[in-house]
Amino acid sequence: MIYKRGKIYWYKFNWKNEAIRESTKQGNPRVARQIEAAHKTALAKGEVGIRDRKPVPTLAEFSERFLNWVTVERANKRQTVLFYKTRIRLLLAFEPFKTAPLDQIDEGLVAKFLEWRKSCKRTKVIRRKDGQIEYASANHPVSVCGINRELAALRRVLHVAQEWKLIPSVPRIHLLPGEKASDRVLSHAEEEMYLASAPPLLREFATIAIDTGLGPEELLRMSWENVHFEPAGNARFGRIHNPYGKQKRRKRDLPMTARVRELLAFRFEAAGKPRQGYVFPSTNGDGHLSYETINSQHDRTVARLNLSVPLRLYDLRHTFLTRLGEAGADAFTIQKMAGHSSIVVSQRYVHPTPERVEEAISRLEEYNRKKAQELTENMAVQ
């Protein structure tokens, strides 16, 4: 039989109780069937033998190798390492996945996983102060968001296995629809209460996040050599350069607000005006402050406030971008300041009111009037 993966046809048949599965490297089904028939004929005539293949590891076996690789490759991104450790643990809880060779994980097996996962209860991840994690069962069904993160982890594992030549192809794994994006935004009144209740370290961290849109990991890795206090262009209070990011657009310059500049200038003086080093160093002086430290302070602060709607540390970035849109910034400006890879993501923060639409038409009319006047003056000179 032949079947399609993407734009290319593959064939699969059994020969002397051995499964033969190979790519035809063709997009034409007629040609693909001819290639399959030619291979069967060659086997029947004894012209070729069954190709020797290395044994394919199971998902459980390969996951260990994958996690060792991620731990080294993403050593400075503990959240990424934690993400894969947590999601792979949940994937391996499904016994057919755990024991399946990687090349036998297909769309049908993924469908069985989804059916099983939707019947499970949510697992709560508890981060201890020492950085270790614990798991506890919560009496809630697994969310669409949670299942999609597991599918994303599985897809990444399989793509790495393909890159390492362990499997010939990766099945098409579609994320579930209906995932709810977090739209949590701090009101200015909530911001005032939050900052007043937060300990000094979190208060400074949160203030910078709310006024720059830097994500938690970006802020933790911020260093003094990338903080520029001198005014430049429209950056009246200086700027912060972020050199990190998986995507090119995440590497960006962000103007400072007056209160961010005052806050950073105070920390700069207190640190002895260092030329380099982390703005938020760890307490033992080794590296930067850990995510667990700042997030535990955030969780305790939110618990004291007893907010009606949960608040994540990452929602501070969302608050900045939403306020930027409400202040009249266009989607392209938001994309640049957020470091979004696509303007489609940035557009969700732009909500033009009737007043702004009218203002835009007024500006257009003024622009057209000036251009017409310039044209008339130029013609008069000629």
Secondary structure, DSSP 8 states (H G I E B T S, - for coil): -EEEETTEEEEEEEETTEEEEEEEEES-HHHHHHHHHHHHHHHHHTSS---------BHHHHHHHHHHHHHHHTTT-HHHHHHHHHHHHHHHTSHHHHHSBGGG--HHHHHHHHHHHTTSEEEEEEE-TTS-EEEEEEEEE--HHHHHHHHHHHHHHHHHHHHTTSSS--------S----------HHHHHHHHHHS-HHHHHHHHHHHHH---HHHHHT-BGGGEE-S-BTTBTT-EEEE---SSGGGSEEEE--HHHHHHHHHHHHHTT--SSSBSSB-TTSSSB--HHHHHHHHHHHHHHHT-SS---TTHHHHHHHHHHHHTT--HHHHHHHHT-S-HHHHHTT----HHHHHHHHHHHHHHHHHHHHHHHHHHHH-
